[in-house]
């Protein structure tokens, strides 16, 4: 699995799979971009599918974190997500910046990206960018003494990682960014949205926040679930004899998606093979426990404080807490319910998630209009644009 390297933006942009281009020179905020040549099957068989079936490029983006350490983040993107555009195209182009939950990776978004990719005639000015967060997937620190299990899972720290990685990845292109976060990624997404609005929005005109989408994460229900989390983590197997065993556990007792096509890409990316041939988790959930409360405490206020249009995508409205329920009735955000999906909505029902994102872009990014009130909980005709949409 050899990596090719990409030249700096000043040069002509190279193919993601061109192994002959020179390496990008290091700088004080260096970010070496290298496209990964892994994956050679675009087939539909769930056992042979790779990331290439859903994304166009896999890129290594190196940044310097706030502690001065060099960190490398794995970024998957659709066609054109890192291409140059004319001024007119830049004005109308949007980027969906997808942030996964714990212990998932960017590949949890694979089928959502694939669905949007199949609709290029309708989504040709929408780019999809998904990254492995700190300590997850193939993102890592160059400080070998740090080790993956010692990575900080502080949401504020991860948000700074994300903002820096996205800015380096788009490399100066003007983008309207819709930040999308699932579960823990939602806690990170609210913070990234604030950075784009209050910091980059003032000093960096290249990135403008156009929207915020949270997927199946609500402060009230998350805080209530915390006391039981320790027992759930302890009941989780630490190793599997084979990938087949991991798939079986995830689908039967692990609460994972039963969508085989999603699992075939998402689950292996959460695991690594040991020297003895067994498989173990890349993220030890016990290491994340000190951060659980901080992920979700104050989440509703942070979500509502974002000025850009907002969407809450839930598997059921029973997950709403009082603060969000009142705000939704006041028309402060749009809510879409997908009651046939589990917690990993993007894996269980990727087509409906893609539809919701596409509708959100059409309504609030490309043809902006205010979020209508929810008519105090009653569902208005769909053509009225009710604040609640049930798929």
C-alpha positions in Angstrom: 0.0 0.0 0.0 2.3 2.7 -1.3 1.6 6.4 -0.9 2.1 8.9 -3.7 2.8 12.5 -2.9 1.0 15.6 -4.2 2.8 18.8 -5.3 2.0 22.1 -3.6 -1.0 24.1 -4.9 1.1 26.5 -7.0 1.9 23.6 -9.3 -0.6 21.9 -11.5 -2.7 19.6 -9.5 -1.7 16.0 -9.9 -3.8 12.8 -10.1 -4.5 11.3 -6.7 -2.7 8.1 -8.0 0.3 9.6 -9.7 3.3 8.2 -7.8 5.9 10.3 -9.7 5.1 13.8 -8.4 7.6 15.3 -5.8 6.9 15.6 -2.1 5.5 18.8 -0.7 8.2 20.8 1.2 7.9 21.1 4.9 7.0 24.5 6.5 6.4 25.8 10.0 2.8 24.7 9.7 3.7 22.0 7.3 1.0 19.7 5.9 2.3 17.1 3.5 -0.5 15.9 1.3 -0.1 12.3 0.1 -2.8 10.4 -1.8 -3.1 6.8 -0.7 -3.1 4.2 -3.6 -4.8 1.5 -1.6 -8.0 -0.2 -2.7 -8.4 -1.8 -6.1 -11.9 -3.0 -6.2 -15.0 -1.0 -7.0 -17.3 -4.0 -7.0 -20.6 -4.2 -5.2 -19.8 -7.4 -3.4 -19.8 -6.4 0.3 -16.7 -8.6 0.9 -14.6 -6.9 -1.8 -15.6 -3.3 -1.7 -13.0 -0.7 -0.8 -13.1 3.0 -0.1 -12.7 3.7 -3.8 -16.3 2.6 -4.4 -17.4 5.6 -2.4 -14.7 8.3 -2.5 -12.4 9.5 -5.2 -9.3 10.2 -3.1 -7.6 9.3 0.2 -5.2 11.9 1.3 -2.7 12.3 4.2 -2.9 15.8 5.5 -0.2 16.8 8.0 -0.6 19.7 10.3 1.1 21.1 13.4 -1.2 20.9 16.4 -1.5 23.5 19.2 1.3 21.7 21.1 3.7 22.0 18.2 3.5 18.2 17.3 3.2 17.1 13.7 0.0 15.1 13.2 -1.2 13.3 10.2 -4.9 13.0 9.4 -6.5 10.7 6.9 -9.0 12.5 4.6 -11.3 10.9 2.1 -13.0 13.1 -0.5 -15.2 13.1 -3.6 -14.2 14.2 -7.1 -13.0 17.8 -7.3 -12.9 18.3 -3.5 -9.3 19.5 -3.8 -9.5 20.9 -7.3 -9.1 24.4 -8.5 -12.3 26.3 -9.5 -13.1 29.5 -11.4 -14.4 32.5 -9.3 -18.0 31.8 -10.4 -17.8 28.2 -9.3 -16.2 29.1 -6.0 -19.2 31.4 -5.2 -21.7 28.5 -5.5 -19.6 25.6 -4.3 -20.3 23.8 -1.0 -18.4 21.3 1.0 -20.0 18.7 3.3 -17.4 18.2 6.1 -18.3 14.9 7.7 -17.1 14.0 11.3 -17.6 10.5 12.7 -18.4 9.3 16.2 -16.4 7.2 18.5 -15.0 4.6 17.7 -15.9 4.9 14.1 -13.8 6.4 11.3 -14.4 8.5 8.2 -15.5 5.3 6.4 -18.7 5.3 8.4 -19.8 7.9 5.8 -18.9 5.6 2.8 -22.4 4.9 1.6 -23.6 8.4 2.1 -20.7 9.6 0.0 -21.4 6.9 -2.6 -25.1 8.0 -2.8 -24.2 11.6 -3.3 -21.5 10.6 -5.8 -24.2 8.8 -7.8 -26.2 12.0 -8.0 -23.5 14.1 -9.6 -25.9 15.6 -12.0 -27.8 17.1 -9.0 -24.9 17.5 -6.6 -22.1 18.5 -9.0 -21.3 21.6 -6.9 -21.2 19.7 -3.6 -18.0 18.2 -2.4 -17.8 15.6 0.3 -14.8 15.6 2.7 -14.6 13.1 5.6 -11.6 12.7 8.0 -10.4 10.3 10.6 -10.4 12.2 13.9 -7.5 12.2 16.3 -6.8 8.7 17.7 -9.2 7.1 15.2 -8.7 5.2 12.0 -5.4 6.0 10.2 -4.8 9.4 11.7 -1.8 9.5 14.0 0.9 11.6 15.6 4.5 11.6 14.5 5.6 11.6 18.1 6.1 7.9 18.6 6.4 8.3 22.3 2.8 9.6 22.4 1.1 6.4 21.1 -2.4 6.2 19.8 -3.9 5.1 23.1 -2.6 8.3 24.7 -4.3 10.5 22.2 -6.4 13.4 23.6 -10.1 12.9 23.0 -10.9 16.4 24.2 -13.6 17.8 21.8 -12.0 21.3 21.7 -8.6 19.8 20.7 -10.2 17.6 18.0 -12.2 20.6 16.7 -8.9 22.6 16.2 -7.5 19.5 14.4 -10.5 19.5 12.1 -10.5 23.2 11.3 -6.8 23.2 10.5 -7.0 20.0 8.4 -9.9 21.3 6.4 -8.2 24.7 5.8 -5.0 22.9 4.7 -6.9 20.4 2.5 -8.9 23.0 0.5 -5.7 25.0 0.2 -7.1 28.5 -0.3 -10.2 27.7 -2.3 -13.3 29.6 -1.3 -15.8 27.2 0.2 -19.2 27.3 1.9 -18.9 24.6 4.6 -21.7 22.5 6.1 -20.3 20.7 9.1 -21.9 17.3 9.8 -21.2 15.3 13.0 -22.5 12.0 14.3 -22.6 11.2 18.0 -19.2 12.3 19.5 -18.5 13.9 16.1 -21.5 16.1 16.7 -19.8 17.5 19.8 -16.8 18.2 17.7 -18.9 19.7 14.9 -20.5 22.3 17.1 -17.0 23.5 18.1 -15.8 23.4 14.5 -18.8 25.5 13.5 -17.9 28.1 16.1 -14.3 28.3 14.9 -15.5 28.8 11.3 -18.0 31.5 12.4 -15.9 33.4 15.0 -12.3 32.9 13.9 -12.0 31.8 10.3 -15.1 33.8 9.3 -13.2 37.0 10.3 -9.6 36.2 9.4 -10.0 33.6 6.6 -12.6 34.3 3.9 -11.8 31.0 2.1 -14.0 29.0 4.6 -17.5 30.2 5.4 -19.8 28.3 7.6 -23.0 27.6 5.7 -24.7 25.1 8.0 -24.4 22.6 10.9 -26.0 19.2 11.0 -26.0 16.9 14.1 -26.9 13.2 13.6 -28.5 11.3 16.5 -26.8 13.2 19.3 -28.8 15.2 21.9 -27.4 16.4 25.2 -30.3 15.3 27.4 -30.4 11.6 26.3 -26.6 11.4 26.1 -26.1 12.6 29.7 -28.8 10.2 30.9 -27.0 7.3 29.2 -23.5 8.1 30.7 -24.0 6.0 33.9 -24.5 2.8 31.9 -21.6 3.4 29.5 -19.0 1.9 31.7 -20.7 -1.4 31.8 -21.3 -1.4 28.1 -17.7 -0.8 27.4 -16.6 -3.5 29.8 -18.9 -6.0 28.0 -17.2 -5.3 24.7 -14.7 -7.9 23.5 -11.2 -6.6 23.3 -10.1 -8.9 20.5 -11.5 -11.1 17.8 -10.0 -14.3 16.3 -11.0 -13.1 12.8 -12.8 -10.3 11.0 -15.7 -12.7 10.5 -16.1 -13.0 14.3 -16.0 -9.2 14.5 -18.8 -8.9 11.9 -20.9 -11.4 13.7 -20.5 -9.8 17.1 -21.2 -6.3 15.7 -24.4 -7.4 13.9 -25.8 -9.5 16.8 -24.6 -8.3 20.1 -22.5 -5.2 19.4 -25.4 -3.0 18.3 -23.7 -2.3 15.0 -25.4 -1.7 11.7 -27.1 -4.7 10.0 -26.4 -3.1 6.6 -23.7 -5.4 5.3 -22.5 -3.0 2.7 -21.9 -0.3 5.3 -20.3 -2.7 7.7 -17.9 -4.1 5.1 -16.2 -0.7 4.9 -16.8 0.8 8.3 -16.0 -2.1 10.7 -12.6 -3.1 9.4 -11.4 0.5 9.6 -12.1 0.4 13.3 -9.9 -2.6 13.8 -6.2 -3.5 13.4 -4.5 -6.9 13.0 -2.1 -8.0 15.8 1.1 -9.8 15.3 -0.6 -13.0 16.3 -3.3 -12.7 13.6 -6.1 -11.6 15.9 -8.0 -8.3 15.5 -8.3 -5.6 18.1 -9.9 -2.2 18.3 -7.9 0.9 17.2 -9.6 2.9 19.9 -9.8 1.6 23.4 -13.1 3.1 24.6 -11.8 3.1 28.2 -9.3 5.8 27.2 -12.2 8.0 26.1 -14.1 7.7 29.3 -12.6 10.8 31.0 -14.0 12.9 28.1 -17.6 11.6 27.9 -19.2 14.2 30.1 -17.4 17.1 28.4 -18.5 15.9 24.9 -22.1 16.3 25.7 -22.5 18.8 28.5 -23.6 22.1 27.1 -24.1 20.6 23.6 -27.7 22.1 23.2 -26.5 25.6 23.9 -23.5 25.3 21.6 -25.8 24.0 18.8 -28.3 26.7 19.2 -25.6 29.4 19.5 -24.5 28.7 15.9 -26.0 31.4 13.6 -25.9 29.4 10.4 -28.9 27.2 9.5 -29.1 24.0 11.5 -30.5 20.5 11.1 -30.9 17.8 13.7 -31.2 14.3 12.2 -32.6 11.8 14.7 -33.7 8.2 14.8 -36.6 9.2 17.1 -38.1 12.4 18.6 -37.9 10.8 22.1 -34.3 11.8 22.0 -35.1 15.5 22.2 -34.4 17.3 25.5 -36.6 20.2 26.7 -34.3 23.0 25.5 -34.1 21.6 22.0 -37.9 20.9 21.9 -38.7 24.5 22.8 -36.1 25.8 20.2 -37.5 23.5 17.5 -41.0 24.8 18.2 -39.6 28.3 17.8 -38.2 27.4 14.4 -34.5 27.7 15.4 -33.5 24.6 13.5 -34.9 21.9 11.2 -35.4 18.4 12.4 -35.7 15.2 10.4 -36.7 11.9 11.8 -35.6 8.5 10.5 -37.4 6.1 12.9 -36.4 2.9 11.0 -32.7 3.5 11.7 -30.5 2.8 14.7 -27.9 5.1 16.3 -25.5 4.9 13.3 -28.1 6.4 11.0 -25.6 7.1 8.3 -24.8 3.4 8.1 -28.3 1.9 8.5 -30.0 4.3 6.1 -27.4 6.1 4.0 -29.9 7.0 1.2 -32.2 8.9 3.6 -29.3 10.6 5.2 -28.1 11.7 1.7 -31.6 12.9 0.9 -31.7 14.9 4.1 -28.4 16.5 3.4 -29.3 17.2 -0.2 -32.6 18.9 0.9 -30.8 20.9 3.5 -28.3 22.2 1.0 -31.1 23.1 -1.5 -33.2 24.9 1.1 -30.6 26.7 3.2 -27.3 26.9 1.2 -28.1 27.2 -2.5 -31.5 28.9 -2.0 -31.4 30.4 1.5 -34.6 30.9 3.4 -35.4 31.0 7.1 -36.3 27.9 9.0 -40.1 27.8 9.3 -41.8 27.1 12.6 -42.9 23.6 13.4 -46.5 24.6 14.0 -46.2 23.6 17.6 -45.5 19.9 16.9 -48.0 19.3 14.1 -46.6 18.4 10.7 -47.4 20.9 8.0 -47.7 19.8 4.4 -44.2 19.1 3.0 -44.5 21.8 0.4 -44.8 24.4 3.3 -41.4 23.4 4.5 -42.3 22.2 8.0 -39.6 22.3 10.6 -40.1 18.5 11.0 -39.6 16.1 8.2 -40.3 12.4 8.6 -38.7 10.2 6.1 
